[in-house]
Amino acid sequence: MSYNLSDVLLKFGINCGASSYGNGHINDTYLTDDGKYILQRINGNVFKDPDGVMNNILEVTKYMREALKKLGRDYERETMTVINTVDGKPYYLTDQGDFFRVYLFISDTVTYQTVENAEVFYNAAIAFGNFQKMIADFPAHKLNETIKDFHNTKVRYENFKKSVEQNKSGRAEQVKEEIKFVTEREHYCDVVNEAIKEKTVPLRVTHNDTKLNNVLMDKKTGKGVCVIDLDTVMPGSLLYDFGDSLRFGTNTAREDEVDLSKVTCSLEYFEAFTKGFMEVMADTMTEKEIELLPFSAILMTFECGMRFLADHIDGDKYFKISRPNHNLDRARNQFKLVYDMEQKLPQMKKIVNKYR
């Protein structure tokens, strides 16, 4: 569905056009021509409850804004600001059922699609750690579960099996080796779930999508300014945030690189992120959380690869693709990274123990 973006922006009292911006897999993002606002069309196939999504974002940003005010910090720069429509609503719902929202654009910042050096990843770790610490006391009952069982890897595995059984695209026969890779690692899926049930890993309010490109970095200092993309902020485990950052950031190749010889886990980047994250969070983490940090990188990479493969088998219904077999390429990439992390697990444990 195409839209006249100028007409959409008028719903928010903004009189200008907009151009495509960023590289997100899920939502469509635009920067207004005056450079002041970010406009997003939210993927309704993924986020079916716009009220729930926006309630979470408004609650969390309000909480962070008050915390930043008390600290005398720049709350308009260090947290996201939602712009209401002219009717006073936090989003605009079209007749076709799509919903748009607008944020203030945070200037003089950059995002990175790949980790360019260890310092960038270290600064991202501090930003994610600070975000988590700032909302540590946020009342979780106020948040909606925007995507049910988003990081419940056991449920993800059961959904994966259904995708294979239903084989909607007819592709399952061509990916038997990849399916085998997943089924051989089923035992990974309950590790964090069980720890949460046993309360050795506490349930926290977490970001749940901690890719490097979800941190705005200051152009001059290189420090993290603001954590963005709060659609999946909801109760979860700190391990999800830590592990997903490493899944994305330690990969020595692009997430969809087809030459798998380029795909390895950088221990240099693993250490840089671990150092930054633990400098902020170590004093608030349980022993079990610290113990499972290295494994969480494997788990989140495995889960993501499994989701890419399931979407390929389903016929590419969830993630945006730009070429045939794009999701299959992504899945193979993640599985190669899982394998490399498995080989390096002893070294990863040593690094965590160094900063505990």
Beta strands, then each sheet from edge to edge (+ up, - down):
strand 1: 18-20
strand 2: 28-32
strand 3: 37-42
strand 4: 82-83
strand 5: 92-93
strand 6: 99-104
strand 7: 109-110
strand 8: 204-206
strand 9: 215-218
strand 10: 224-227
strand 11: 234-236
sheet 1: 1+ 2- 3+ 6- 4+
sheet 2: 1+ 2- 3+ 6- 5+
sheet 3: 7+ 9- 10+
sheet 4: 8+ 11-
end
